[in-house]
Amino acid sequence: MPTVDKSHTYKDIEYQLKKSNRKTTSIYIERDGTVSIIAPAPFNLEKIEQIIESKRSWIYRGLAEWEDLNRTRIHRDYVNGESFLYFGRNYRLQLVSEQDEPVTFQQGQFKLVQAEVQNAPEHFKAFYKAKLQKKLKNRIKQYQSKMKKQPSDIRVMELQNRWGSCSSKGVINFHWKCAMLPLSVLDYVIVHELAHLEHKNHSPSFWRAVEKVMPNYE
């Protein structure tokens, strides 16, 4: 497992540098907004800074997407007109007196039973989990035939700072907040985790597997 060295700053980019036994260097935007770099130990800071410079636009774009997605962390009042992300777009909320489920999505807007406002965060979480599970089933089918291995199971859950993970038993997990991602980004997370079924680390072979299925993944 990678171990954290310390925080570094290159020009205007702050990042966490992590030691690893790997032979390649990877850059991630963690779910908490931290830029993490996993590199072989001992570190060659000059080489790492060259990589950061070459990936500067990608890092900026990743941080911008993180900021947009995490606007949902701001305290929200569950009132008429409040907006919520759903597969990359914002939709308004309407409070209703009754319906079959606490939270529904109809005609381009969320609807929440007014008597359930107190429990709205959990109801929205359950809604996102159910919709994401259904969406994943359909979208994963598009990529499974192009990958060498298939997942033993697909789960939606809380994953702390990661969008997705792949277990040693072939189970692919997705954070329930993936239901807020644009579909193009969700597809990347899917392909990324499917590639981990064959390649357990971020080796050149892993990235070739990703690129073969999604040439424009960067």
C-alpha positions as CSV (number, residue, x, y, z in Angstrom):
1,M,0.0,0.0,0.0
2,P,1.3,3.6,-0.7
3,T,2.5,5.6,2.3
4,V,2.2,9.4,2.5
5,D,5.5,11.3,2.5
6,K,4.3,14.9,3.0
7,S,2.6,17.8,1.4
8,H,4.5,19.5,-1.4
9,T,3.8,22.5,-3.6
10,Y,4.8,23.0,-7.3
11,K,4.1,26.5,-8.4
12,D,0.3,26.9,-7.6
13,I,-0.5,23.2,-7.2
14,E,-0.4,21.6,-3.7
15,Y,-0.2,17.8,-3.6
16,Q,0.3,14.9,-1.4
17,L,3.2,12.7,-2.3
18,K,2.9,9.0,-1.6
19,K,5.6,6.3,-1.7
20,S,5.0,3.1,-3.5
21,N,6.8,0.0,-4.7
22,R,5.4,0.6,-8.1
23,K,7.5,1.5,-11.1
24,T,5.2,4.2,-12.5
25,T,3.8,7.5,-11.3
26,S,0.1,8.3,-11.1
27,I,-1.9,11.5,-10.3
28,Y,-5.4,11.4,-8.7
29,I,-7.9,13.9,-7.5
30,E,-9.2,12.4,-4.3
31,R,-12.9,12.7,-3.3
32,D,-11.9,15.3,-0.7
33,G,-10.3,17.5,-3.4
34,T,-6.7,16.6,-2.6
35,V,-4.2,16.2,-5.5
36,S,-2.4,12.9,-4.8
37,I,0.7,11.6,-6.5
38,I,1.8,8.0,-6.1
39,A,5.4,7.6,-7.2
40,P,8.2,5.0,-6.9
41,A,10.4,5.4,-3.9
42,P,12.9,7.0,-3.5
43,F,11.3,10.1,-5.1
44,N,12.8,12.1,-7.9
45,L,11.2,15.5,-7.2
46,E,12.5,17.0,-10.5
47,K,10.9,14.2,-12.5
48,I,7.6,14.5,-10.5
49,E,7.5,18.2,-11.2
50,Q,7.9,17.6,-14.9
51,I,5.0,15.2,-14.8
52,I,2.9,17.8,-12.9
53,E,3.7,20.4,-15.5
54,S,2.7,18.0,-18.4
55,K,-0.6,17.2,-16.6
56,R,-1.3,20.8,-15.5
57,S,-4.4,21.2,-17.6
58,W,-5.8,17.8,-16.6
59,I,-5.2,18.7,-12.9
60,Y,-7.0,22.0,-13.3
61,R,-9.9,20.3,-15.1
62,G,-10.1,17.6,-12.4
63,L,-10.2,20.2,-9.6
64,A,-12.8,22.2,-11.3
65,E,-15.0,19.1,-11.7
66,W,-14.5,18.3,-8.1
67,E,-15.5,21.8,-7.0
68,D,-18.7,21.6,-9.1
69,L,-19.6,18.1,-7.8
70,N,-18.9,19.0,-4.2
71,R,-21.2,22.1,-4.1
72,T,-23.6,19.5,-2.8
73,R,-21.6,19.5,0.5
74,I,-23.0,23.0,1.2
75,H,-25.9,22.9,3.6
76,R,-29.1,22.6,1.7
77,D,-32.6,23.5,2.7
78,Y,-35.1,21.0,1.3
79,V,-37.5,23.7,0.0
80,N,-39.2,24.4,-3.3
81,G,-36.7,25.5,-6.0
82,E,-33.5,24.1,-4.4
83,S,-31.3,22.3,-6.9
84,F,-29.7,18.9,-6.8
85,L,-27.2,17.2,-9.2
86,Y,-28.3,14.1,-11.1
87,F,-26.0,12.6,-13.7
88,G,-24.2,15.8,-14.4
89,R,-27.1,18.3,-14.4
90,N,-28.9,20.3,-11.8
91,Y,-32.6,19.9,-11.2
92,R,-35.0,21.8,-9.0
93,L,-36.9,20.3,-6.1
94,Q,-40.7,20.5,-5.6
95,L,-42.4,19.5,-2.3
96,V,-45.5,17.5,-2.7
97,S,-48.2,16.3,-0.3
98,E,-48.0,12.7,-1.2
99,Q,-46.6,10.2,-3.7
100,D,-45.7,6.5,-3.7
101,E,-42.0,7.1,-2.8
102,P,-40.4,9.8,-0.5
103,V,-38.3,11.0,-3.4
104,T,-39.0,10.7,-7.1
105,F,-37.8,12.3,-10.3
106,Q,-40.5,13.3,-12.7
107,Q,-40.8,15.7,-15.7
108,G,-37.3,17.1,-15.1
109,Q,-37.6,17.8,-11.4
110,F,-37.2,16.1,-8.1
111,K,-40.3,15.7,-5.9
112,L,-40.1,15.1,-2.2
113,V,-43.0,14.4,0.2
114,Q,-43.2,17.4,2.5
115,A,-43.8,15.2,5.6
116,E,-40.4,13.5,4.9
117,V,-38.3,16.7,4.7
118,Q,-36.6,15.8,8.1
119,N,-35.3,12.6,6.6
120,A,-34.6,14.0,3.2
121,P,-30.8,13.4,3.1
122,E,-31.3,9.6,3.7
123,H,-34.1,9.5,1.2
124,F,-32.0,11.2,-1.5
125,K,-29.1,8.8,-0.8
126,A,-31.4,5.8,-1.2
127,F,-32.8,7.4,-4.4
128,Y,-29.3,7.9,-5.8
129,K,-28.2,4.4,-4.9
130,A,-31.1,2.8,-6.6
131,K,-30.9,4.8,-9.8
132,L,-27.1,4.4,-10.0
133,Q,-27.4,0.6,-9.6
134,K,-29.8,0.5,-12.5
135,K,-27.7,2.8,-14.6
136,L,-24.6,0.8,-14.0
137,K,-26.2,-2.4,-15.1
138,N,-27.0,-0.9,-18.5
139,R,-23.7,1.0,-19.0
140,I,-21.4,-1.7,-17.9
141,K,-22.9,-4.0,-20.6
142,Q,-21.5,-1.6,-23.2
143,Y,-17.9,-2.2,-22.0
144,Q,-17.9,-5.8,-20.6
145,S,-17.5,-7.4,-24.0
146,K,-14.4,-5.3,-24.7
147,M,-12.7,-6.2,-21.4
148,K,-11.0,-9.5,-20.7
149,K,-12.5,-10.2,-17.3
150,Q,-16.0,-9.7,-15.8
151,P,-16.9,-8.5,-12.3
152,S,-18.2,-11.1,-9.9
153,D,-20.6,-8.5,-8.4
154,I,-21.3,-4.7,-8.7
155,R,-22.2,-2.8,-5.5
156,V,-23.1,0.8,-4.7
157,M,-22.0,2.1,-1.3
158,E,-20.1,4.7,0.7
159,L,-16.4,4.7,-0.4
160,Q,-14.9,7.6,1.6
161,N,-12.4,9.3,-0.8
162,R,-12.8,7.1,-3.9
163,W,-15.3,7.1,-6.7
164,G,-14.8,3.4,-7.3
165,S,-12.8,0.3,-6.2
166,C,-12.1,-3.2,-7.3
167,S,-11.6,-6.0,-4.7
168,S,-9.3,-9.0,-5.0
169,K,-12.4,-11.2,-5.5
170,G,-13.5,-9.2,-8.6
171,V,-16.2,-7.1,-6.9
172,I,-16.5,-3.6,-8.3
173,N,-17.8,-1.0,-5.9
174,F,-19.1,2.5,-6.8
175,H,-19.7,5.4,-4.5
176,W,-23.4,6.3,-4.5
177,K,-22.4,9.9,-5.4
178,C,-21.4,8.6,-8.9
179,A,-25.1,9.2,-9.6
180,M,-24.2,12.9,-9.6
181,L,-21.4,12.5,-12.2
182,P,-21.8,13.4,-15.9
183,L,-22.3,10.2,-17.8
184,S,-19.0,10.6,-19.7
185,V,-17.2,10.7,-16.3
186,L,-19.2,7.8,-15.0
187,D,-18.2,5.8,-18.0
188,Y,-14.6,6.5,-17.3
189,V,-14.9,5.3,-13.7
190,I,-16.6,2.1,-15.0
191,V,-13.8,1.4,-17.5
192,H,-11.2,2.3,-14.9
193,E,-12.5,-0.3,-12.5
194,L,-13.2,-2.9,-15.1
195,A,-9.5,-2.6,-16.2
196,H,-8.5,-3.3,-12.6
197,L,-10.0,-6.8,-12.8
198,E,-7.0,-7.7,-14.9
199,H,-4.4,-5.2,-13.8
200,K,-4.4,-4.6,-10.1
201,N,-2.2,-1.5,-10.2
202,H,-1.8,1.5,-12.4
203,S,0.9,0.0,-14.6
204,P,1.4,0.9,-18.3
205,S,-0.5,-2.2,-19.1
206,F,-3.4,-1.0,-17.1
207,W,-3.5,2.4,-18.9
208,R,-3.2,0.6,-22.3
209,A,-6.3,-1.5,-21.3
210,V,-8.2,1.7,-20.5
211,E,-7.1,3.5,-23.6
212,K,-8.0,0.6,-25.8
213,V,-11.6,0.8,-24.7
214,M,-11.8,4.6,-24.1
215,P,-9.2,6.3,-26.4
216,N,-10.1,9.8,-25.1
217,Y,-10.1,8.9,-21.4
218,E,-7.6,11.7,-20.5
